[in-house]
Amino acid sequence: MAQTLFEKLWQSHVVRDFGSGSALVYIDRIFLHERTGSVALKSLEETGRSVRNPEQVFGTMDHIIDTLPDRSDVTLMPSGTSFITAMRNGCKWAGIKLFDINDADQGIAHVISPEKAIVLPGLTLVCPDSHTCSQGAFGALVWGIGSSEAEHALATSCLRVSKPKTMRVTLEGSVLLGTSAKDIILHLIANIGAAGGRGYAIEFCGDAIGAMDMEARMTLCNMAVELSAFTAIIAPDEKTIAYLKGREYAPKDTAWTHATTYWASLVSDAEAMFDAEITLDVSSIGEMVSWGTSPEHSCSVEGIVPFSDSFTDVSKKTSYEKARTYMDVKQGQRLKEIQIDSAFIGSCTNGRLADLRAAATILKGHKIAPHVKAICVPGSMQVKADAEAEGLDKIFIAAGVEWRLPGCSMCFYAGGESFGKKVRVISTTNRNFENRQGPGTRTHIASPATVAASAIMGRVASVRDLKK
Amino acid sequence: MKAFERIKALAVAMMQDNIDTDIIIPSREMKQVSKKGLSDGLFAGRRYIDSNSRELNPDFILNKRQYGDAKILIAGENFGCGSSREHAVWALKEYGIDAIIAASFSPIFYKNCINNGLLPIIVAGEIASYFACLTEDSEGSAFEINLLDQLIVDPKGEHYRFEIDEHDKKALLLGLDPIDQTLQMQKDIISFEDQRKSKHPWAFI
């Protein structure tokens, strides 16, 4: 019988089928970070359990650590040190490989896992972090979990999972110049809503996916969680294989041949049926920017803040009114009339080399507006080194953008550093939630190119505005 | 894990879609490597006028006297979306919320509830809105929740049946530890792992 890619990945990991769509699923890799991983390891130790396969588990410091130069275990977040210490001790106790603060391969979990080929096609990988779905770009079944489930997976190498339904999102057409994967995923979220993927494992496919590099595919999959989806996946192809080959934890020699032969079977069969189908013509999608406090509150950079009467549903209308008040935007206001105070480039969504290149291309030869504070945080030490080798750091610094050390940084406010109350930020991150980047901070999410253009103009702007 | 018992309690409604886990517990409120001590940070961004001084915001619904003893929370679509932080569930539970009735939940949050003995109930959006109206009655708004029979009894005495996965129901009713349950399947796990190692040796480090 014809199978979807999801079904193939699922079937190959079922340890025991409980019927009614629920199964014990084998977990090949686990990734932990200091904020939620530390709690899971501590609790595991306290309950007298151990990590079943420590060699399959990896840890990193990304959430709480500072991104300022000369950082140490002492963080701007008052109690940050306790998380860092607990993570380090927990990894040592369990025998887990840790990418520690100033190691040459430290970085954001979802950036370094692919960089080191810890995630591979055909594997299952979980991490107590909602953006784990980014790694589905490699044709692996990956999903975000809570700390209790992380303990469960660490102790048993398995998780009990209710099987999600499948949704195929086909991206047809050619992506316009100036449009990125970020714009496409924001367009999708704005169209089907922040709960539009709930209950589904989404497979992205179509010509536009084939044309995307791995980094763009990761950006696309990264925000599947903002659709409330279980995860996202993309079938591995030559680009996937070329990306992974030779990386540290990639299979070598005959194991590589064996693996790549198997990976070729990881596609949805032509006749496979999905529970839901969506087709998007990407050639009509331009730059997108959010105006509210949910990624579904996004529209074209050329658009306006919607009018109140466009919402009929009571709770949608309540969310809209709350968002408009929090963001201090007016109905009918053109997005391009919104002045910005700050700009942020980085995160597991857009903190990879291709993202930094996209921003630097716009910034080159420009200065950011005098009133704007802008920060660029590479997603990993490797991204930072690669960017510096290309001279991107010099472009950012010359434009007036701070160049930081890797981490999640101000994608959210861990309690240490924020842009400030009522400060308006345009950001390459994934969430424009209330208080996400700090108490009272107002976030507009957009692509790296759009953030760079906006930083230069001092207002929400399109890359096209710079040419005029 | 403590077993979920039948409850009869006051309910409080927060009818807004997409109440995310950053709203439920902001990052800065997760101060210790612990599952405890989190209730003070629950809804901190809304509950306090100033999160440093902890001055209460009198307009926030949980700060209103009639909802002080609420153990049931009623919400709209996609409750608990966003960050996977289980601290959101730990904080709700510690605060005293035993059940959440919503039009839908984010999948990670839902699972986190089950793993901590907090009952998540999905009802149609209109029902959630209707229940929310009932909570505004100053006479009191006690709802009864009977997990065994999968029933909600509203303050007017009307019965509503809800659906829940059989395994989740059993785990909540008996307060089962999910890790212990999986460890009982050790034989299956070892045999699966052996097969996988021989078929896909590249998948192991």
Chai-1 contact restraints between the chains, C-beta under 6 A:
chainA,res_idxA,chainB,res_idxB,connection_type,confidence,min_distance_angstrom,max_distance_angstrom,comment,restraint_id
A,V15,B,D188,contact,1.0,0.0,6.0,A-B,restraint_1
A,V15,B,I189,contact,1.0,0.0,6.0,A-B,restraint_2
A,V15,B,F192,contact,1.0,0.0,6.0,A-B,restraint_3
A,R16,B,M185,contact,1.0,0.0,6.0,A-B,restraint_4
A,R16,B,D188,contact,1.0,0.0,6.0,A-B,restraint_5
A,Y26,B,F192,contact,1.0,0.0,6.0,A-B,restraint_6
A,D28,B,A203,contact,1.0,0.0,6.0,A-B,restraint_7
A,S38,B,V33,contact,1.0,0.0,6.0,A-B,restraint_8
A,V39,B,V33,contact,1.0,0.0,6.0,A-B,restraint_9
A,K42,B,V33,contact,1.0,0.0,6.0,A-B,restraint_10
A,E55,B,I205,contact,1.0,0.0,6.0,A-B,restraint_11
A,Q56,B,I205,contact,1.0,0.0,6.0,A-B,restraint_12
A,S79,B,K31,contact,1.0,0.0,6.0,A-B,restraint_13
A,S82,B,V33,contact,1.0,0.0,6.0,A-B,restraint_14
A,F83,B,V33,contact,1.0,0.0,6.0,A-B,restraint_15
A,A86,B,V33,contact,1.0,0.0,6.0,A-B,restraint_16
A,L123,B,A203,contact,1.0,0.0,6.0,A-B,restraint_17
A,P128,B,S84,contact,1.0,0.0,6.0,A-B,restraint_18
A,D129,B,S84,contact,1.0,0.0,6.0,A-B,restraint_19
A,S130,B,S83,contact,1.0,0.0,6.0,A-B,restraint_20
A,S130,B,S84,contact,1.0,0.0,6.0,A-B,restraint_21
A,G144,B,S84,contact,1.0,0.0,6.0,A-B,restraint_22
A,G144,B,I108,contact,1.0,0.0,6.0,A-B,restraint_23
A,G146,B,S84,contact,1.0,0.0,6.0,A-B,restraint_24
A,G146,B,E86,contact,1.0,0.0,6.0,A-B,restraint_25
A,G146,B,N112,contact,1.0,0.0,6.0,A-B,restraint_26
A,S147,B,E86,contact,1.0,0.0,6.0,A-B,restraint_27
A,S148,B,N115,contact,1.0,0.0,6.0,A-B,restraint_28
A,H152,B,P178,contact,1.0,0.0,6.0,A-B,restraint_29
A,H152,B,I179,contact,1.0,0.0,6.0,A-B,restraint_30
A,A155,B,I179,contact,1.0,0.0,6.0,A-B,restraint_31
A,T156,B,T182,contact,1.0,0.0,6.0,A-B,restraint_32
A,C158,B,T182,contact,1.0,0.0,6.0,A-B,restraint_33
A,C158,B,I189,contact,1.0,0.0,6.0,A-B,restraint_34
A,A194,B,N18,contact,1.0,0.0,6.0,A-B,restraint_35
A,A194,B,N78,contact,1.0,0.0,6.0,A-B,restraint_36
A,A195,B,E77,contact,1.0,0.0,6.0,A-B,restraint_37
A,A195,B,N78,contact,1.0,0.0,6.0,A-B,restraint_38
A,A195,B,S104,contact,1.0,0.0,6.0,A-B,restraint_39
A,S228,B,N78,contact,1.0,0.0,6.0,A-B,restraint_40
A,S228,B,C81,contact,1.0,0.0,6.0,A-B,restraint_41
A,S228,B,S106,contact,1.0,0.0,6.0,A-B,restraint_42
A,F230,B,P107,contact,1.0,0.0,6.0,A-B,restraint_43
A,P251,B,W202,contact,1.0,0.0,6.0,A-B,restraint_44
A,A255,B,W202,contact,1.0,0.0,6.0,A-B,restraint_45
A,H258,B,W202,contact,1.0,0.0,6.0,A-B,restraint_46
A,A259,B,W202,contact,1.0,0.0,6.0,A-B,restraint_47
A,S294,B,N18,contact,1.0,0.0,6.0,A-B,restraint_48
A,S315,B,M15,contact,1.0,0.0,6.0,A-B,restraint_49
A,S315,B,Q16,contact,1.0,0.0,6.0,A-B,restraint_50
A,S315,B,D17,contact,1.0,0.0,6.0,A-B,restraint_51
A,S315,B,G76,contact,1.0,0.0,6.0,A-B,restraint_52
A,K316,B,D17,contact,1.0,0.0,6.0,A-B,restraint_53
A,T318,B,Q16,contact,1.0,0.0,6.0,A-B,restraint_54
A,S319,B,Q16,contact,1.0,0.0,6.0,A-B,restraint_55
A,S319,B,D17,contact,1.0,0.0,6.0,A-B,restraint_56
A,F412,B,S27,contact,1.0,0.0,6.0,A-B,restraint_57
A,Y413,B,S27,contact,1.0,0.0,6.0,A-B,restraint_58
A,Y413,B,R28,contact,1.0,0.0,6.0,A-B,restraint_59
A,A414,B,S27,contact,1.0,0.0,6.0,A-B,restraint_60
A,G415,B,R28,contact,1.0,0.0,6.0,A-B,restraint_61
A,F433,B,D20,contact,1.0,0.0,6.0,A-B,restraint_62
A,F433,B,D22,contact,1.0,0.0,6.0,A-B,restraint_63
A,N435,B,P26,contact,1.0,0.0,6.0,A-B,restraint_64
A,N435,B,G45,contact,1.0,0.0,6.0,A-B,restraint_65
A,R436,B,D22,contact,1.0,0.0,6.0,A-B,restraint_66
